[in-house]
């Protein structure tokens, strides 16, 4: 995306070795981490640099278009924004799939809006979209997030963004056209491996 420095944060020595072999900057973080956001913050503290924005792109989303991250970063033209993320249209086949996180939001003419809720199970599709698990934070919002206690909604739904929602930290969402394949199941992993093998990515 050419937006800035890229760093892999992991608790795996195996992953770090692969990064080193391929000339990718990486850092070992604790294995006792509550969420991906907490891991990003630990890496951020260890590096000791200041950044305008911090992007949390998790390893279960290995293939994506650069426009996805750029679209979220553009949300921060709103100087008061703390956290940004993305959504895409929810496919009929995904409605009852609990591996697919759904975001409830009312979009404006720019296909943007603040999240109302996040969940895995829904009864009514109205205003629900497929949530793409990429987050962008300001340094202050990242620090604020990790200093909050995990909430019951975060633990029950296994959704880290509920920690922000339950503490009145607004998450702004932008709708994008692409729906990157997330690796949530063994079936997804097989699809990704096939795409890499055939260079179809």
LINWOZI-V77051 format. One record per run of one state. SS is the DSSP state (h for helix, s for strand, l for the rest). FROM is the first residue (numbers start at 0). TO is the last residue. If there is no record, write none. Layout:
BEGIN
SS:FROM:TO / SS:FROM:TO
END
This chain:
BEGIN
l:0:6 / s:7:9 / l:10:11 / h:12:20 / l:21:24 / s:25:27 / l:28:34 / h:35:46 / l:47:52 / s:53:56 / l:57:64 / h:65:76 / l:77:81 / s:82:87 / l:88:90 / h:91:93 / l:94:100 / s:101:104 / l:105:110 / s:111:118 / l:119:126 / s:127:136 / l:137:137 / h:138:145 / l:146:150 / h:151:156 / l:157:159 / h:160:165 / l:166:169 / s:170:174 / l:175:184 / h:185:196 / l:197:200
END
